């Protein structure tokens, strides 16, 4: 083994400093917080510092503004999140936006009419496949293209009269075809918007009148719909010796359809008006009948849904002299049960109600049913003051409610039914509970 050769001091020169490190940064360097002590934090190269000063999500959003990483030229890189990130930093070169405009120019070449015509044709392809939403988007792009300033497409040259006439034809086609898409998508008000623009461009467009009439029919606006079909029939009317054209026949069919819908709507409106008037008269008669008898009604904070079981007048609900009928709830506090009778006339005696409910083995259930017979029970109603009033078998429902001592709460007459052998204990318990409250 050869001996280790000692190097001289001359060969131990200091390494050359790295001067070829790029100072370019991929993103603007975000200023550090004021509370961060720079003296205790080692400085990083500019490129690393620009990356380290953002979160991963912020970097992704900023990259989306670079044409190389864009997924859609239509977005223009104007992502809200990316814009928010860039707004908080220093300004960036506009070279990326220039590149973006160049890419867009390569994407759509030609005059304004040619570009719009291309969108229209793509929309027509989507219509043939019944892809209404996609077709609508292409027609919208065609319309927006035609509304763009001339200089964006033609430079300093102004469009000639012939070019403007051709553009109007493409614009009309985009509007009327988009109206079809909106009609199929059930966007009826948008359909009217598009047909209105079509008619401004071409007042004799029978397609616009037809689609407008259809949209108005779906919106139940029958009078303007009939006006549209009438105009369409006039436009498509054949000569005396010619057979009717397909558009004229279509307008005739739609016109009859609208007339039929208008008649049905009128009948339905008349029925609703009549029903509302009858209900108003019934309510007036019911209010008058209750006031005449001095019967008080009260509605709680959470009234139950009784469906068709309501206080009513019979046989004529519009006559205050008809008999009042009430839903009645029989409560069995000792058995924990109840029975509900939907309609009891004011002239009916309480004993008849008991016979209807408790006769024939009725009542709260087996085991204690022997106690619940019409003759073996006592009945009580609660007064407005919280007391109890006994309801005898010969008492009519009107006698119980007249004068307002006993209220009808939530449209129901409530009566406690207690076996005679347990009346004293139950009444005592009720009074004690009332005293506690």
C-alpha positions as CSV (number, residue, x, y, z in Angstrom):
1,X,0.0,0.0,0.0
2,X,1.4,3.4,-1.0
3,X,1.8,5.9,1.8
4,X,-0.8,8.6,2.2
5,X,0.4,11.6,0.4
6,X,-0.1,14.9,2.2
7,X,-1.6,17.6,0.2
8,X,0.0,21.0,0.2
9,X,-1.8,24.1,1.4
10,X,-1.9,25.4,-2.1
11,X,-4.2,22.7,-3.3
12,X,-6.7,23.3,-0.5
13,X,-8.4,26.2,-2.2
14,X,-11.9,27.3,-1.2
15,X,-14.7,26.0,-3.4
16,X,-16.2,28.4,-5.9
17,X,-19.5,30.0,-4.8
18,X,-22.6,28.7,-6.6
19,X,-23.6,31.6,-8.8
20,X,-25.7,29.7,-11.3
21,X,-28.8,29.2,-9.1
22,X,-31.8,30.7,-10.9
23,X,-33.5,33.6,-9.2
24,X,-36.7,33.1,-11.1
25,X,-39.8,32.2,-9.0
26,X,-42.7,30.1,-10.2
27,X,-45.1,32.2,-8.1
28,X,-45.0,35.6,-6.4
29,X,-43.4,35.4,-3.0
30,X,-46.0,36.1,-0.3
31,X,-44.9,38.6,2.3
32,X,-44.1,37.1,5.7
33,X,-46.3,37.9,8.7
34,X,-45.1,40.8,10.8
35,X,-45.0,38.8,13.9
36,X,-42.5,36.3,12.3
37,X,-39.0,37.0,13.4
38,X,-36.9,36.9,10.3
39,X,-33.6,36.7,12.3
40,X,-34.5,33.3,13.6
41,X,-35.7,31.9,10.3
42,X,-33.1,30.8,7.7
43,X,-33.6,32.3,4.3
44,X,-34.4,30.0,1.4
45,X,-33.7,30.3,-2.3
46,X,-36.3,32.4,-4.0
47,X,-37.8,29.5,-6.0
48,X,-38.3,27.5,-2.8
49,X,-39.5,30.5,-0.8
50,X,-42.2,31.2,-3.4
51,X,-43.5,27.7,-3.2
52,X,-43.3,27.4,0.6
53,X,-45.3,30.6,1.1
54,X,-48.5,28.9,-0.3
55,X,-50.7,26.0,0.6
56,X,-51.1,23.0,-1.8
57,X,-54.6,24.1,-2.7
58,X,-53.5,27.7,-3.5
59,X,-50.7,26.4,-5.8
60,X,-53.2,24.2,-7.7
61,X,-55.5,27.1,-8.2
62,X,-52.7,29.4,-9.5
63,X,-51.5,26.6,-11.8
64,X,-54.9,26.5,-13.3
65,X,-54.3,30.1,-14.6
66,X,-51.4,28.8,-16.7
67,X,-52.4,27.7,-20.2
68,X,-50.3,24.5,-19.9
69,X,-52.4,23.3,-17.0
70,X,-55.9,24.6,-18.1
71,X,-58.6,22.1,-18.7
72,X,-61.0,24.4,-20.4
73,X,-60.3,27.5,-22.5
74,X,-63.8,28.8,-21.9
75,X,-63.0,29.3,-18.2
76,X,-60.2,31.6,-19.2
77,X,-58.4,30.7,-16.0
78,X,-60.7,33.1,-14.1
79,X,-61.3,30.7,-11.2
80,X,-62.5,32.7,-8.2
81,X,-60.2,30.9,-5.8
82,X,-57.2,31.5,-8.1
83,X,-58.1,35.1,-8.5
84,X,-58.4,35.5,-4.7
85,X,-54.9,34.0,-4.2
86,X,-53.3,36.2,-6.9
87,X,-55.1,39.3,-5.5
88,X,-53.4,38.8,-2.2
89,X,-49.9,38.7,-3.9
90,X,-47.9,41.0,-6.1
91,X,-48.9,41.4,-9.8
92,X,-47.9,38.8,-12.4
93,X,-46.7,39.2,-16.0
94,X,-49.5,39.3,-18.6
95,X,-47.7,36.9,-20.8
96,X,-49.9,34.0,-19.7
97,X,-53.0,35.9,-20.7
98,X,-51.4,36.7,-24.0
99,X,-50.8,33.0,-24.5
100,X,-54.4,32.2,-23.5
101,X,-55.7,34.7,-26.1
102,X,-53.5,33.1,-28.7
103,X,-54.9,29.6,-27.9
104,X,-58.4,30.9,-28.1
105,X,-57.6,32.5,-31.5
106,X,-56.4,29.1,-32.7
107,X,-59.5,27.4,-31.3
108,X,-62.0,29.7,-33.2
109,X,-60.8,31.0,-36.6
110,X,-62.9,32.9,-39.1
111,X,-65.3,35.8,-39.2
112,X,-67.9,36.4,-36.5
113,X,-70.6,34.9,-38.6
114,X,-68.5,31.8,-39.4
115,X,-67.8,31.2,-35.8
116,X,-71.4,31.6,-34.8
117,X,-72.5,29.4,-37.7
118,X,-70.2,26.7,-36.4
119,X,-71.8,26.9,-32.9
120,X,-75.3,26.7,-34.5
121,X,-74.4,23.6,-36.5
122,X,-73.0,21.9,-33.4
123,X,-76.3,22.8,-31.6
124,X,-78.2,21.2,-34.5
125,X,-76.2,18.0,-34.0
126,X,-77.1,18.0,-30.3
127,X,-80.8,18.6,-31.2
128,X,-80.8,15.6,-33.5
129,X,-79.6,13.5,-30.5
130,X,-82.2,15.2,-28.2
131,X,-79.4,16.5,-26.0
132,X,-81.3,19.7,-25.3
133,X,-79.1,21.2,-22.6
134,X,-75.9,20.8,-24.7
135,X,-77.7,22.2,-27.8
136,X,-78.9,25.2,-25.8
137,X,-75.3,25.9,-24.7
138,X,-74.0,25.9,-28.3
139,X,-76.8,28.2,-29.5
140,X,-76.1,30.6,-26.6
141,X,-72.4,30.7,-27.6
142,X,-73.5,31.5,-31.2
143,X,-75.6,34.4,-29.9
144,X,-72.8,35.7,-27.7
145,X,-70.4,35.5,-30.6
146,X,-72.6,37.7,-32.8
147,X,-73.0,40.2,-30.0
148,X,-69.2,40.6,-29.5
149,X,-67.7,43.8,-30.8
150,X,-66.7,43.7,-34.5
151,X,-63.0,44.5,-33.9
152,X,-62.5,41.3,-31.9
153,X,-63.1,39.4,-35.2
154,X,-62.8,41.8,-38.1
155,X,-60.0,44.0,-36.8
156,X,-60.5,47.6,-37.9
157,X,-62.8,46.7,-40.8
158,X,-66.5,47.2,-40.3
159,X,-69.0,44.5,-41.4
160,X,-70.7,45.1,-44.7
161,X,-74.4,45.2,-45.2
162,X,-74.4,41.7,-46.7
163,X,-72.4,40.4,-43.7
164,X,-74.8,42.0,-41.3
165,X,-77.8,40.4,-43.1
166,X,-76.1,37.0,-43.0
167,X,-75.4,37.5,-39.3
168,X,-79.0,38.3,-38.6
169,X,-80.0,35.0,-40.3
170,X,-77.6,33.1,-38.0
171,X,-78.8,35.0,-35.0
172,X,-82.4,34.3,-35.7
173,X,-81.7,30.6,-36.2
174,X,-79.8,30.4,-32.9
175,X,-82.7,32.2,-31.0
176,X,-85.5,30.1,-32.5
177,X,-83.5,26.8,-32.0
178,X,-82.7,27.8,-28.5
179,X,-86.4,28.4,-28.0
180,X,-87.0,24.8,-29.0
181,X,-84.5,23.6,-26.4
182,X,-86.1,25.7,-23.7
183,X,-89.5,24.3,-24.7
184,X,-88.3,20.8,-24.4
185,X,-86.6,21.6,-21.0
186,X,-89.9,23.1,-19.8
187,X,-88.3,26.5,-19.4
188,X,-91.3,28.3,-20.8
189,X,-90.5,31.8,-19.8
190,X,-87.0,31.4,-21.4
191,X,-88.8,30.1,-24.5
192,X,-90.9,33.4,-24.6
193,X,-87.7,35.4,-24.3
194,X,-86.1,33.7,-27.3
195,X,-89.2,33.8,-29.5
196,X,-89.6,37.5,-28.7
197,X,-86.0,38.1,-29.9
198,X,-86.7,36.0,-33.0
199,X,-89.8,38.1,-33.8
200,X,-87.9,41.3,-33.4
201,X,-85.4,40.0,-36.1
202,X,-88.1,38.4,-38.3
203,X,-91.7,39.4,-37.5
204,X,-93.1,36.8,-39.9
205,X,-91.4,33.8,-38.2
206,X,-94.2,31.3,-37.9
207,X,-91.9,29.0,-35.9
208,X,-91.5,31.7,-33.3
209,X,-95.2,32.2,-33.1
210,X,-95.9,28.5,-32.8
211,X,-93.4,28.0,-30.0
212,X,-94.5,31.1,-28.3
213,X,-98.1,29.9,-28.3
214,X,-97.0,26.5,-26.9
215,X,-95.1,28.1,-24.1
216,X,-98.0,30.4,-23.3
217,X,-100.4,27.4,-23.2
218,X,-98.2,25.7,-20.7
219,X,-98.2,28.9,-18.6
220,X,-102.0,28.9,-18.8
221,X,-101.9,32.3,-20.5
222,X,-104.6,31.4,-23.0
223,X,-105.5,34.9,-24.4
224,X,-102.0,35.7,-25.7
225,X,-101.5,32.1,-26.8
226,X,-104.7,32.5,-29.0
227,X,-103.3,35.8,-30.3
228,X,-100.1,34.0,-31.4
229,X,-101.9,31.2,-33.1
230,X,-104.3,33.7,-34.9
231,X,-101.3,35.5,-36.2
232,X,-99.7,32.2,-37.2
233,X,-102.8,31.1,-39.1
234,X,-102.9,34.4,-41.0
235,X,-99.2,34.0,-42.0
236,X,-99.6,30.4,-43.1
237,X,-103.0,30.7,-44.7
238,X,-102.9,29.0,-48.1
239,X,-104.2,30.4,-51.4
240,X,-107.9,29.6,-52.2
241,X,-107.0,26.7,-54.5
242,X,-104.1,25.3,-52.5
243,X,-104.3,22.7,-49.8
244,X,-103.3,23.8,-46.3
245,X,-99.6,23.6,-45.5
246,X,-98.2,21.6,-42.6
247,X,-97.5,24.8,-40.5
248,X,-101.1,26.0,-41.1
249,X,-102.5,22.6,-40.0
250,X,-100.3,22.6,-36.9
251,X,-101.5,26.1,-36.0
252,X,-105.2,25.0,-36.4
253,X,-104.6,22.0,-34.1
254,X,-102.9,24.1,-31.5
255,X,-105.5,26.8,-31.7
256,X,-108.3,24.3,-31.0
257,X,-106.2,22.8,-28.1
258,X,-105.8,26.3,-26.6
259,X,-109.5,27.0,-26.9
260,X,-110.3,23.7,-25.2
261,X,-107.9,24.5,-22.4
262,X,-109.4,27.9,-22.0
263,X,-112.9,26.5,-21.7
264,X,-111.7,24.0,-19.1
265,X,-109.9,26.7,-17.2
266,X,-113.0,28.9,-17.2
267,X,-115.1,26.0,-15.9
268,X,-112.6,25.2,-13.2
269,X,-112.3,28.9,-12.2
270,X,-116.1,29.1,-12.0
271,X,-116.2,26.0,-9.7
272,X,-113.5,27.4,-7.4
273,X,-115.3,30.7,-7.2
274,X,-118.6,29.0,-6.4
275,X,-117.0,26.8,-3.8
276,X,-115.3,29.8,-2.2
277,X,-118.7,31.7,-2.1
278,X,-120.5,28.7,-0.6
279,X,-117.7,28.3,2.0
280,X,-118.0,32.0,2.8
281,X,-121.8,31.8,3.3
282,X,-121.4,28.6,5.4
283,X,-118.9,30.4,7.7
284,X,-121.2,33.4,8.1
285,X,-124.2,31.2,8.9
286,X,-122.2,29.1,11.4
287,X,-120.9,32.2,13.1
288,X,-124.4,33.6,13.4
289,X,-125.8,30.4,14.7
290,X,-123.1,30.1,17.4
291,X,-123.6,33.7,18.5
292,X,-127.3,33.3,18.6
293,X,-127.0,30.3,21.0
294,X,-124.2,31.9,23.0
295,X,-121.8,29.0,22.3
296,X,-118.1,29.7,22.7
297,X,-115.4,28.2,20.5
298,X,-111.7,28.3,21.4
299,X,-108.6,27.1,19.4
300,X,-105.5,25.9,21.3
301,X,-101.9,26.4,20.2
302,X,-101.8,22.9,18.7
303,X,-105.2,21.9,17.4
304,X,-105.6,18.2,16.3
305,X,-106.3,17.3,12.7
306,X,-109.9,16.1,12.8
307,X,-110.2,15.9,8.9
308,X,-114.0,16.2,8.1
309,X,-115.1,16.1,11.8
310,X,-116.0,19.7,12.2
311,X,-118.7,21.9,13.8
312,X,-121.4,22.3,11.1
313,X,-125.0,23.2,10.3
314,X,-127.3,20.6,8.9
315,X,-129.2,20.0,6.7
316,X,-128.6,23.5,5.2
317,X,-125.1,24.7,6.0
318,X,-125.9,28.2,4.8
319,X,-128.9,28.6,7.1
320,X,-128.3,29.8,10.7
321,X,-131.6,28.1,11.7
322,X,-130.3,24.6,10.8
323,X,-129.3,22.3,13.7
324,X,-125.7,22.6,14.9
325,X,-123.7,19.4,15.0
326,X,-120.6,18.8,17.1
327,X,-117.8,16.2,17.2
328,X,-117.9,14.6,20.7
329,X,-115.0,13.0,22.6
330,X,-115.9,10.6,25.5
331,X,-112.9,10.3,27.9
332,X,-112.6,7.4,30.3
333,X,-110.1,8.6,32.9
334,X,-110.4,5.6,35.1
335,X,-109.7,3.2,32.2
336,X,-107.3,5.3,30.2
337,X,-109.4,5.1,27.0
338,X,-111.7,7.2,24.9
339,X,-114.4,7.1,22.2
340,X,-115.0,9.6,19.4
341,X,-118.3,10.4,17.7
342,X,-117.9,12.6,14.6
343,X,-121.3,14.3,14.7
344,X,-123.9,14.8,17.5
345,X,-126.8,17.1,17.0
346,X,-127.4,19.9,19.5
347,X,-130.9,18.6,20.1
348,X,-129.7,15.1,21.0
349,X,-129.9,14.1,24.7
350,X,-126.8,12.9,26.4
351,X,-128.4,9.6,27.4
352,X,-128.9,8.8,23.7
353,X,-125.2,9.4,23.1
354,X,-124.3,7.1,26.0
355,X,-126.7,4.4,24.7
356,X,-125.1,4.7,21.2
357,X,-121.5,4.4,22.5
358,X,-121.8,2.1,25.6
359,X,-124.8,0.0,24.6
360,X,-124.2,-3.5,23.3
361,X,-121.0,-4.0,25.2
362,X,-119.2,-0.9,24.1
363,X,-116.9,1.1,26.3
364,X,-113.3,1.3,27.2
365,X,-112.7,-2.5,26.8
366,X,-113.0,-5.9,28.3
367,X,-112.4,-6.5,32.0
368,X,-114.0,-3.3,33.1
369,X,-116.8,-3.1,30.5
370,X,-119.3,-4.2,33.0
371,X,-119.0,-0.9,34.8
372,X,-119.4,1.1,31.6
373,X,-123.1,0.9,30.8
374,X,-125.4,3.8,30.0
375,X,-127.0,3.5,33.5
376,X,-123.8,2.7,35.4
377,X,-121.8,5.9,34.7
378,X,-121.8,9.6,35.5
379,X,-120.7,12.2,33.0
380,X,-118.8,15.5,33.6
381,X,-117.7,18.5,31.4
382,X,-115.0,21.0,32.3
383,X,-116.0,24.6,32.6
384,X,-114.0,27.6,31.3
385,X,-112.9,28.4,34.8
386,X,-111.5,24.9,35.3
387,X,-114.4,23.4,37.4
388,X,-116.6,20.5,36.6
389,X,-120.3,20.4,35.6
390,X,-122.4,17.2,35.7
391,X,-124.0,16.2,32.4
392,X,-127.3,14.4,33.1
393,X,-128.8,11.8,30.8
394,X,-131.7,14.1,29.9
395,X,-129.5,17.1,29.1
396,X,-129.4,18.1,25.5
397,X,-126.0,19.1,24.0
398,X,-127.4,22.6,23.4
399,X,-128.3,22.9,27.1
400,X,-124.7,22.0,28.0
401,X,-123.0,24.5,25.6
402,X,-125.5,27.4,25.6
403,X,-124.3,30.4,27.6
404,X,-120.6,29.7,27.1
405,X,-119.9,28.1,30.5
406,X,-118.5,25.0,28.8
407,X,-116.3,25.8,25.8
408,X,-115.9,23.9,22.6
409,X,-112.1,23.6,22.4
410,X,-110.6,22.9,18.9
411,X,-114.0,22.1,17.6
412,X,-114.6,19.1,19.9
413,X,-117.0,18.7,22.9
414,X,-115.1,16.8,25.6
415,X,-117.0,14.8,28.3
416,X,-115.5,12.7,31.1
417,X,-117.3,9.4,31.7
418,X,-116.7,7.7,35.1
419,X,-118.3,4.6,36.7
420,X,-120.7,5.5,39.5
421,X,-118.7,3.7,42.1
422,X,-115.6,5.7,41.4
423,X,-117.1,9.1,40.9
424,X,-116.3,10.5,44.4
425,X,-112.6,9.4,44.3
426,X,-112.2,10.8,40.8
427,X,-113.8,14.1,41.5
428,X,-111.6,14.5,44.6
429,X,-108.5,13.7,42.6
430,X,-109.4,16.2,39.9
431,X,-109.9,19.0,42.5
432,X,-106.6,18.2,44.2
433,X,-104.8,18.3,40.8
434,X,-106.5,21.6,40.0
435,X,-105.5,22.9,43.4
436,X,-101.9,22.0,42.8
437,X,-101.8,23.7,39.5
